[in-house]
């Protein structure tokens, strides 16, 4: 399998107020870590968390990002969602988990140089976590990369952003939708496995528009993942 870079063109405690249009009615728990929620697992003791703030226009923005360890939540046996990697040490941990492909949604950091020594193929699909609609090509790029990777039965995929709260769950939702999941069922699965995940309504609508667009991808090789 060809390894390298796929060409294409969220970390203190987590303090988040309920988002307008979010499925979550309560704020996320505060605390220094994002590990161990749901059926996920932690790869190191210190895990990235994210602080949020409102800009002068009232939009929610990321605050300071503190770069510590690595967390991963397995949504299926081959697809995981996580927060930022940030360091060579964390990338080595990702590699030891058998992850062969990465889709990273963050604008803040480019994983490619960290992944290359491990032969991990990456798709940098950067978007801002700005609670604005996302264009279909963002999802098409990630889905195309993921499905091509998963044709190899030994491949394991990590989808991550900075904290694994918004962008990575959104991309994973689009991928599961193309693989045969209903949107609500896919959201329930992701939230069950990773309760830190939060689906803002604007992001869900963006995924639904993408799925309604008649995406032409080959999914005959895939069975609907077990819930």
N, C-alpha and C positions, 0 to 999 in steps of 0.2 A: 504494500500500500504506500502510496506517495505521502510523505510527511513534509511539514513545513507550514507556510502561511497561506491561508486562503485569501485570495485577492478580492477586496470589496471596499467599494465605496458606493453604598449606601452604608461612623463605625465608631472613653466613656460610655455611657448608656444610650439606649435608644429612646429618644424622647419624641413622640409623634402624637399629634392631635388627630382626632378622627377626620378623615378626608371627606370633603363634600362628594357625595355620590359613591362612597366606598361601601362595600358589603359589610365592613366591620363597623359596629356601632360603638365599641369601646376603644379607648386608646390602647396601643400596645403596652405590654409590661415594660417597666423601666428596669435597667440593670446593666452590668458591665459586659454581658455576653449575649450572643445570639445562638448559642449552641444548645443541643439537647432538646429542642422543641419538637414535639411530634415524634416521628420515627426517624428523624435525622440522627447524625452522629457528629462528633467533634474530632478534628484531627490534631488540635493542639489546645493548650489551656486558655490562651487569649485569642478572642475572635473579634473580627471587625464589627463595630456598631456604627450607627450613623445618627447625627443630630440634624434636625431640620429647623429652618427658619423661614419667615416670610420676607420677601424683598419689598421695596417701596411700592411696588405695584400690587402687592397682595398675593403674589404667587409663592408657592412653597418651593424652597430651594434647599439643597444640601448645605449643611454647615461644615465645620471642620471635619476632615476625614482622618481618623487615627488608624494607622496600619499595624496590625498585630498578627494574628494567626489566621487559620483557615477553617471554614465550616462548610459542610456538604450535607445535603439532604437528598436521599434517593427517592425519587417519585415513582419510578419503575425500576426494574432490575438493571436497566441500561441507561436510564436518563436521570441525571441529578441536577439539582438547583443549588446555587450557593452564592456567597458573597465574594468580595474581591480577593484576589490572590496576592498581589502586591510585592512578593519577594521570591527569590530563588528557593529559599527553604520551603515555602509553602507550595511552590510548584513541584518540588521534589515529592512532597507528601501527596499531592494530586496524582502524580505519576505512579507512586507506589500503590494507589488505590485502583490501578488498572485503567485509568481514564486515558483514552487515546485521542479524543477530539474535544475541543472547547469552542463554545460560542460565547463571546463576551460582549455585553451590551453597553459597557460604561465608556463614556467619553474621557473619563479622568485618567485612564492608564491603559497602556498597550502591553498585553501579555506576550506578544510574539517573541521578543528576545529571551524571555524566561522559558518559553515552551520549547524552543528549538533544540536545546541540548538533550531533551527527553524524547525527541521524535514525535511530539504531540502536535497534531494539526489544529490550527486555530482559524476561526472566522471572527474578525473584529467587525462588529455590527453596531457602531456607536450611536446612541441617541441620548438626548437629555431627559432626565426625569422631571419634566416640567408640567405634567398634567395637561398636555395638549394632545390632540389627535395625532396618531402615527400613521404614516403612509404605508400602503400595502407592500411596497418594495422592501421595506425593513423586514417584514415577516417572510416574504418570498425568499430573500437572501439567506436567512437563517434556516428556513425549512429545507431549501435545496441542499445546503451544506449538511444538515442533520440526516436527511434521508439517504444521501450518498454515503455518509459515514456508516450508518446503521445497516447498510447492505452487507457489511462484514459482520458476521455473527459474534466476533470477538470484540467488536468496538464498543466503547462505553463513552457516553457524552455528558459533559458538564456544561450547563447553561448558567452563566453568572453575570452579575452586575457589581455594584459596590457593596451592597448589603443583602442582596437576595430578597428584597421586599417587593419591588415594583417591576422593574424592567425584565429581570430574568424570569419571574413567574409569568409575565405577559408573553414573552417569547415562547416559553414552554407551553402555555395555553394554545397558542397558534399551532405549534407542532403537534400536540395531541389532537387538536381539531382536525388537522389534515390526516392524521392516522386513524380517524374514525370515531373519536370521542365526541359526544355532545358537549357544548360549551359549559353548561351548568355542571355536568358530571365531572368534567376535567377540572374546573375550579374547585369543586368539592374535594377531589382527590389531592390536588396540590395543597390546599389549605389543611387537609387532614394530616398529610405527611409533613408539611412545613407551616405551622400556624403563624409564623412571622410574615408569610406572604400576604400581600394585600392587593386586591383587585379594584383599582379606581374605575369608576364607570366609564370614563372617557377611554381608558385603555381597553376595556372589554368591548366597547363599541368598535374600536379600531380593529380588534381581532375579528369580530363578527363581519365587518365590512370586507376584510381580507378573505375570509372563508366563503363569503357569498360571491366573491369575484370569480369563482370557477377556476381555482388554482389547478394547473395541470402538472401534477407530480405523480411519479410512479410509486404506488403504495402496495402493489400486489405482493411484495415480499414481506409485508408486515401484518401481523395479527394484532387485533385490538388489545392493548395492554390490560392485564388483569387488574381489577380494582382492589 
